[in-house]
Amino acid sequence: MTPILLASACLLIVTLGYASLCAGSPYGDCRKCRGFGFAMKTDRKGRMKRGKTCRRCRGYGKRIRVGRHLYNVWLRLYRAGTDTPARKPAFKPASKG
């Protein structure tokens, strides 16, 4: 197997794996608070205690993955671009009378 073909196959496997991860689990742990939803602080004795609410995830501990966000943007653009308005009839039928 040539190195270029091997690299292409590896890239395809990684891409399909990430796409399946985004489809199966669109939300991942927040990288800043590690999924807690708040920062951890230590008091004077060195014990861990709750700090401020995380600003990135707003206290939920989960954030949308980059791949899922890009998919949502693409889907929104696709739906907005293919939305066809209701058509008016080309002619009016003659009324009797």
DSSP file with accessible surface (Angstrom, degrees, kcal/mol):
  #  RESIDUE AA STRUCTURE BP1 BP2  ACC     N-H-->O    O-->H-N    N-H-->O    O-->H-N    TCO  KAPPA ALPHA  PHI   PSI    X-CA   Y-CA   Z-CA
    1    1 A M              0   0  170      0, 0.0     0, 0.0     0, 0.0     0, 0.0   0.000 360.0 360.0 360.0 132.5    0.0    0.0    0.0
    2    2 A T     >  -     0   0   85      1,-0.1     4,-2.4     4,-0.0     5,-0.2  -0.383 360.0-118.4 -73.8 154.1    1.4    3.4   -0.9
    3    3 A P  H  > S+     0   0  107      0, 0.0     4,-2.6     0, 0.0     5,-0.2   0.860 113.2  53.6 -62.8 -34.3    1.8    6.0    1.8
    4    4 A I  H  > S+     0   0  135      2,-0.2     4,-2.3     1,-0.2     5,-0.2   0.924 110.3  46.6 -67.8 -41.2   -0.6    8.4    0.2
    5    5 A L  H  > S+     0   0   95      2,-0.2     4,-2.3     1,-0.2    -1,-0.2   0.907 112.9  50.1 -66.1 -39.4   -3.4    5.7    0.0
    6    6 A L  H  X S+     0   0   90     -4,-2.4     4,-2.4     2,-0.2    -2,-0.2   0.916 111.1  48.4 -65.4 -42.2   -2.7    4.7    3.6
    7    7 A A  H  X S+     0   0   61     -4,-2.6     4,-2.5     1,-0.2    -2,-0.2   0.900 111.2  50.9 -65.6 -39.1   -2.9    8.4    4.8
    8    8 A S  H  X S+     0   0   66     -4,-2.3     4,-2.4     2,-0.2    -2,-0.2   0.913 110.4  49.0 -64.9 -40.9   -6.1    8.9    2.9
    9    9 A A  H  X S+     0   0   36     -4,-2.3     4,-2.3     2,-0.2    -2,-0.2   0.915 112.0  48.4 -65.2 -42.4   -7.6    5.7    4.4
   10   10 A C  H  X S+     0   0   67     -4,-2.4     4,-2.5     2,-0.2    -2,-0.2   0.915 111.8  49.6 -63.9 -42.3   -6.6    6.9    7.9
   11   11 A L  H  X S+     0   0  117     -4,-2.5     4,-2.5     1,-0.2    -2,-0.2   0.909 110.7  50.2 -63.9 -39.3   -8.1   10.3    7.3
   12   12 A L  H  X S+     0   0  106     -4,-2.4     4,-2.6     2,-0.2     5,-0.2   0.916 110.8  49.1 -65.3 -41.3  -11.3    8.8    6.1
   13   13 A I  H  X S+     0   0  119     -4,-2.3     4,-2.3     2,-0.2    -2,-0.2   0.927 112.6  47.3 -65.4 -43.2  -11.6    6.6    9.1
   14   14 A V  H  X S+     0   0   99     -4,-2.5     4,-2.4     2,-0.2     5,-0.2   0.925 113.1  49.1 -65.1 -41.9  -10.9    9.5   11.5
   15   15 A T  H  X S+     0   0   80     -4,-2.5     4,-2.4     2,-0.2    -2,-0.2   0.930 112.8  45.9 -64.5 -45.4  -13.5   11.7    9.7
   16   16 A L  H  X S+     0   0  106     -4,-2.6     4,-2.3     1,-0.2    -1,-0.2   0.884 111.9  52.9 -66.4 -35.4  -16.2    9.0    9.7
   17   17 A G  H  X S+     0   0   36     -4,-2.3     4,-2.0    -5,-0.2    -2,-0.2   0.921 111.1  45.4 -64.5 -43.8  -15.5    8.3   13.4
   18   18 A Y  H  X S+     0   0   96     -4,-2.4     4,-2.6     2,-0.2    -2,-0.2   0.894 111.5  53.0 -68.2 -37.7  -15.9   11.9   14.4
   19   19 A A  H  X S+     0   0   53     -4,-2.4     4,-2.0     1,-0.2    -2,-0.2   0.913 110.2  47.5 -64.2 -39.7  -19.0   12.3   12.3
   20   20 A S  H  X S+     0   0   75     -4,-2.3     4,-2.5     2,-0.2     5,-0.2   0.879 110.9  52.3 -70.2 -33.2  -20.6    9.3   14.0
   21   21 A L  H  X S+     0   0   74     -4,-2.0     4,-2.9     2,-0.2    -2,-0.2   0.929 110.4  47.7 -65.6 -42.6  -19.5   10.7   17.4
   22   22 A C  H  < S+     0   0    9     -4,-2.6    -2,-0.2     1,-0.2    -1,-0.2   0.853 114.4  47.1 -67.2 -33.9  -21.2   14.0   16.6
   23   23 A A  H  < S+     0   0   68     -4,-2.0    -2,-0.2    -5,-0.2    -1,-0.2   0.904 118.9  39.2 -74.0 -39.2  -24.3   12.2   15.4
   24   24 A G  H  < S+     0   0   67     -4,-2.5    -2,-0.2     1,-0.3    -3,-0.2   0.854 134.3  17.3 -79.9 -36.7  -24.5    9.9   18.4
   25   25 A S     <  +     0   0   49     -4,-2.9    -1,-0.3    -5,-0.2    -2,-0.1  -0.726  64.5 176.0-138.2  86.1  -23.5   12.4   21.1
   26   26 A P        +     0   0   33      0, 0.0    39,-2.4     0, 0.0     2,-0.4   0.733  67.2  62.8 -69.1 -18.8  -23.8   16.0   19.9
   27   27 A Y  E     -A   64   0A 131     37,-0.2     2,-0.2    41,-0.1    37,-0.2  -0.898  64.3-177.0-111.7 134.3  -22.9   17.5   23.3
   28   28 A G  E     -A   63   0A   9     35,-2.8    35,-2.7    -2,-0.4     7,-0.1  -0.732  39.2 -75.7-118.7 170.2  -19.5   17.0   24.9
   29   29 A D  E     -A   62   0A  97     -2,-0.2    33,-0.2    33,-0.2     2,-0.2  -0.361  53.7-103.1 -65.1 144.0  -18.1   18.1   28.3
   30   30 A C     >  -     0   0    1     31,-1.9     4,-1.0     1,-0.1     5,-0.5  -0.467  24.6-145.5 -66.2 134.2  -17.1   21.8   28.5
   31   31 A R  T  4 S+     0   0  190     -2,-0.2    -1,-0.1     2,-0.2    -2,-0.1   0.777  93.3  53.0 -76.1 -24.7  -13.3   22.0   28.3
   32   32 A K  T  4 S+     0   0  134      1,-0.2    -1,-0.2     7,-0.0    -2,-0.0   0.939 124.1  22.5 -77.3 -46.6  -13.0   24.9   30.7
   33   33 A C  T >4 S-     0   0    9      6,-0.1     3,-1.5    21,-0.0     5,-0.3   0.403 100.2-125.6-101.4   0.9  -14.9   23.5   33.7
   34   34 A R  T 3< S-     0   0  196     -4,-1.0    -3,-0.2     1,-0.3    -5,-0.1   0.797  71.4 -54.3  59.5  29.7  -14.4   19.8   32.7
   35   35 A G  T 3  S+     0   0   28     -5,-0.5    -1,-0.3    -7,-0.1    -4,-0.1   0.452 116.4 107.2  90.2  -0.2  -18.2   19.2   32.8
   36   36 A F  S <  S-     0   0  116     -3,-1.5    -2,-0.1     2,-0.2     3,-0.1   0.841  77.3-133.1 -76.7 -36.4  -18.8   20.4   36.3
   37   37 A G  S    S+     0   0    1      1,-0.2    17,-2.0    24,-0.1     2,-0.3   0.396  80.3  55.3  95.7  -3.3  -20.5   23.6   35.3
   38   38 A F  E    S-B   53   0B  38     -5,-0.3    15,-0.2    15,-0.3     2,-0.2  -0.982  88.1-100.8-153.8 160.4  -18.4   25.7   37.7
   39   39 A A  E     -     0   0B  51     13,-2.5    12,-2.6    -2,-0.3     2,-0.4  -0.561  35.3-125.5 -83.0 148.8  -14.8   26.3   38.5
   40   40 A M  E     -B   50   0B  75     -2,-0.2     2,-0.3    10,-0.2    10,-0.2  -0.811  29.9-177.8 -96.6 135.5  -13.2   24.6   41.5
   41   41 A K  E     -B   49   0B 114      8,-2.8     8,-3.0    -2,-0.4     2,-0.4  -0.859  19.7-131.4-123.9 163.4  -11.5   26.7   44.1
   42   42 A T  E     -B   48   0B  87     -2,-0.3     6,-0.2     6,-0.2     2,-0.1  -0.927  16.4-141.8-114.8 143.2   -9.6   25.8   47.3
   43   43 A D    >   -     0   0   46      4,-2.2     3,-1.6    -2,-0.4     6,-0.0  -0.200  44.1 -80.0 -87.6-170.1  -10.2   27.4   50.6
   44   44 A R  T 3  S+     0   0  254      1,-0.3    -1,-0.0     2,-0.1    -2,-0.0   0.800 131.1  52.3 -64.1 -28.4   -7.5   28.3   53.2
   45   45 A K  T 3  S-     0   0  165      2,-0.1    -1,-0.3     1,-0.0    -3,-0.0   0.487 119.6-107.8 -86.0  -5.1   -7.2   24.7   54.4
   46   46 A G  S <  S+     0   0   50     -3,-1.6     2,-0.2     1,-0.3    -2,-0.1   0.520  71.0 142.2  92.9   5.1   -6.8   23.4   50.8
   47   47 A R        -     0   0  146      1,-0.1    -4,-2.2    -5,-0.0    -1,-0.3  -0.589  54.0-113.9 -79.9 144.9  -10.2   21.8   50.5
   48   48 A M  E     +B   42   0B 116     -2,-0.2     2,-0.3    -6,-0.2    -6,-0.2  -0.532  41.9 170.0 -77.6 139.8  -11.9   22.0   47.2
   49   49 A K  E     -B   41   0B 107     -8,-3.0    -8,-2.8    -2,-0.2     2,-0.1  -0.957  39.6 -80.6-145.0 165.5  -15.1   24.0   47.0
   50   50 A R  E     -B   40   0B 145     -2,-0.3   -10,-0.2   -10,-0.2     3,-0.1  -0.420  45.8-174.1 -70.6 138.0  -17.4   25.3   44.4
   51   51 A G  E     -     0   0B  15    -12,-2.6   -11,-0.1     1,-0.3    -1,-0.1  -0.064  41.0 -34.9-107.6-148.6  -16.4   28.5   42.6
   52   52 A K  E     -     0   0B 177      1,-0.1   -13,-2.5   -14,-0.1    -1,-0.3  -0.320  69.7 -92.9 -73.1 157.0  -18.1   30.7   40.0
   53   53 A T  E     -B   38   0B  75    -15,-0.2   -15,-0.3     1,-0.1     2,-0.1  -0.435  50.3-100.9 -67.3 139.9  -20.5   29.4   37.4
   54   54 A C     >> -     0   0   10    -17,-2.0     4,-0.7     1,-0.1     5,-0.6  -0.406  25.3-154.5 -66.0 132.3  -18.7   28.6   34.1
   55   55 A R  T  45S+     0   0  224      3,-0.2    -1,-0.1     2,-0.2    -2,-0.0   0.784  88.3  56.7 -80.1 -27.8  -19.2   31.4   31.5
   56   56 A R  T  45S+     0   0  124      1,-0.2    -1,-0.2     2,-0.0    -2,-0.0   0.940 122.8  21.9 -70.0 -46.9  -18.6   29.2   28.5
   57   57 A C  T >45S-     0   0    8      6,-0.1     3,-1.5   -27,-0.0     5,-0.3   0.430 100.2-126.2-102.4   1.6  -21.3   26.6   29.2
   58   58 A R  T 3<5S-     0   0  203     -4,-0.7    -3,-0.2     1,-0.3    -5,-0.1   0.817  72.1 -53.8  57.5  32.6  -23.4   28.8   31.5
   59   59 A G  T 3 <S+     0   0   33     -5,-0.6    -1,-0.3    -7,-0.1    -4,-0.1   0.449 117.9 104.9  88.5   0.3  -23.4   26.2   34.3
   60   60 A Y  S <  S-     0   0  191     -3,-1.5    -2,-0.1     2,-0.2     3,-0.1   0.767  73.7-139.6 -83.3 -27.9  -24.6   23.3   32.2
   61   61 A G  S    S+     0   0    1      1,-0.2   -31,-1.9   -24,-0.1     2,-0.4   0.422  71.0  92.6  84.7  -4.3  -21.3   21.5   31.9
   62   62 A K  E     -A   29   0A 104     -5,-0.3     2,-0.3   -33,-0.2   -33,-0.2  -0.952  49.6-175.6-125.1 145.2  -22.0   20.6   28.3
   63   63 A R  E     -A   28   0A  90    -35,-2.7   -35,-2.8    -2,-0.4     2,-0.1  -0.976  34.7-100.7-135.5 151.6  -21.2   22.3   25.0
   64   64 A I  E     -A   27   0A  61     -2,-0.3   -37,-0.2   -37,-0.2     2,-0.1  -0.436  43.1-112.1 -72.0 140.5  -22.1   21.5   21.4
   65   65 A R     >  -     0   0   63    -39,-2.4     4,-2.3    -2,-0.1     5,-0.2  -0.386  20.1-119.2 -71.7 154.8  -19.3   19.8   19.5
   66   66 A V  H  > S+     0   0   90      1,-0.2     4,-2.5     2,-0.2     5,-0.2   0.915 113.1  50.6 -62.0 -44.3  -17.7   21.7   16.6
   67   67 A G  H  > S+     0   0   19      1,-0.2     4,-2.1     2,-0.2    -1,-0.2   0.894 111.1  48.0 -63.3 -39.7  -18.7   19.1   14.0
   68   68 A R  H  > S+     0   0   69      2,-0.2     4,-2.5     1,-0.2    -1,-0.2   0.889 110.4  52.5 -69.1 -36.2  -22.3   19.2   15.2
   69   69 A H  H  X S+     0   0   94     -4,-2.3     4,-2.3     2,-0.2    -2,-0.2   0.933 109.9  48.2 -63.8 -43.8  -22.4   23.0   15.1
   70   70 A L  H  X S+     0   0  109     -4,-2.5     4,-2.5     1,-0.2    -2,-0.2   0.899 111.3  50.9 -63.9 -39.2  -21.1   23.0   11.5
   71   71 A Y  H  X S+     0   0  111     -4,-2.1     4,-2.7     2,-0.2    -2,-0.2   0.917 109.8  50.0 -63.6 -42.5  -23.7   20.4   10.5
   72   72 A N  H  X S+     0   0   43     -4,-2.5     4,-2.3     2,-0.2    -2,-0.2   0.900 110.9  49.2 -63.5 -39.7  -26.5   22.5   12.1
   73   73 A V  H  X S+     0   0   49     -4,-2.3     4,-2.4     2,-0.2     5,-0.2   0.934 112.5  47.7 -64.7 -45.2  -25.3   25.6   10.3
   74   74 A W  H  X S+     0   0  143     -4,-2.5     4,-2.6     1,-0.2    -2,-0.2   0.923 112.5  49.1 -61.5 -42.9  -25.2   23.7    7.0
   75   75 A L  H  X S+     0   0   32     -4,-2.7     4,-2.6     2,-0.2     5,-0.2   0.905 110.4  50.5 -65.5 -39.4  -28.6   22.3    7.6
   76   76 A R  H  X S+     0   0  159     -4,-2.3     4,-2.1     2,-0.2    -1,-0.2   0.927 113.1  46.2 -64.5 -43.0  -30.1   25.7    8.4
   77   77 A L  H  X S+     0   0  123     -4,-2.4     4,-2.2     2,-0.2    -2,-0.2   0.910 112.6  50.6 -65.8 -40.2  -28.6   27.2    5.2
   78   78 A Y  H  X S+     0   0  131     -4,-2.6     4,-1.7     1,-0.2    -2,-0.2   0.933 112.2  46.1 -64.1 -44.9  -29.8   24.3    3.1
   79   79 A R  H  < S+     0   0  161     -4,-2.6     4,-0.4     1,-0.2    -1,-0.2   0.875 113.4  49.1 -67.4 -36.0  -33.4   24.6    4.5
   80   80 A A  H  < S+     0   0   76     -4,-2.1     3,-0.4    -5,-0.2    -1,-0.2   0.864 112.9  48.1 -70.7 -32.7  -33.4   28.4    4.0
   81   81 A G  H  < S+     0   0   68     -4,-2.2    -2,-0.2     1,-0.2    -1,-0.2   0.762 115.2  42.8 -79.6 -25.7  -32.2   28.1    0.5
   82   82 A T  S  < S+     0   0   74     -4,-1.7     2,-0.7    -5,-0.2    -1,-0.2   0.347  79.6 120.4-103.3   6.4  -34.6   25.4   -0.7
   83   83 A D        -     0   0  127     -4,-0.4    -4,-0.0    -3,-0.4    -3,-0.0  -0.601  49.6-159.3 -72.7 114.5  -37.7   26.8    1.0
   84   84 A T        -     0   0  117     -2,-0.7     3,-0.1     3,-0.0    -2,-0.1  -0.839  11.2-131.5 -99.2 127.7  -40.1   27.4   -1.9
   85   85 A P        -     0   0  110      0, 0.0     2,-0.1     0, 0.0    -1,-0.0  -0.315  38.6 -84.0 -71.2 160.8  -42.9   29.8   -1.3
   86   86 A A        -     0   0  106      1,-0.1     2,-0.2    -2,-0.0     0, 0.0  -0.416  49.4-128.4 -65.9 134.9  -46.5   28.8   -2.2
   87   87 A R        -     0   0  238     -2,-0.1    -1,-0.1    -3,-0.1     3,-0.0  -0.596  10.2-129.5 -87.5 149.3  -47.2   29.5   -5.9
   88   88 A K        -     0   0  190     -2,-0.2    -1,-0.0     1,-0.1     0, 0.0  -0.657  38.8 -94.1 -88.4 149.9  -50.1   31.4   -7.2
   89   89 A P        -     0   0  108      0, 0.0    -1,-0.1     0, 0.0     3,-0.0  -0.337  27.8-130.4 -63.8 147.5  -52.2   29.8  -10.0
   90   90 A A  S    S+     0   0  108      1,-0.1     2,-0.3    -3,-0.0    -2,-0.0   0.807  87.0  18.5 -70.7 -29.4  -51.1   30.8  -13.5
   91   91 A F  S    S-     0   0  154      0, 0.0    -1,-0.1     0, 0.0     0, 0.0  -0.961  74.3-123.6-139.7 156.8  -54.7   31.7  -14.6
   92   92 A K        -     0   0  191     -2,-0.3     2,-0.1    -3,-0.0     3,-0.1  -0.883  32.8-120.1-100.0 130.0  -57.9   32.4  -12.9
   93   93 A P        -     0   0  108      0, 0.0     2,-0.2     0, 0.0    -1,-0.0  -0.402  33.7-106.2 -68.4 142.5  -60.8   30.2  -13.9
   94   94 A A        -     0   0   99      1,-0.1     2,-0.3    -2,-0.1     0, 0.0  -0.517  32.7-131.6 -70.4 134.3  -63.7   32.1  -15.5
   95   95 A S        -     0   0  116     -2,-0.2     2,-0.3     2,-0.1    -1,-0.1  -0.642  18.1-122.7 -87.2 145.5  -66.7   32.4  -13.2
   96   96 A K              0   0  209     -2,-0.3    -1,-0.0     1,-0.0     0, 0.0  -0.633 360.0 360.0 -86.3 139.9  -70.1   31.5  -14.5
   97   97 A G              0   0  127     -2,-0.3    -2,-0.1     0, 0.0    -1,-0.0  -0.249 360.0 360.0 124.5 360.0  -72.9   34.0  -14.4
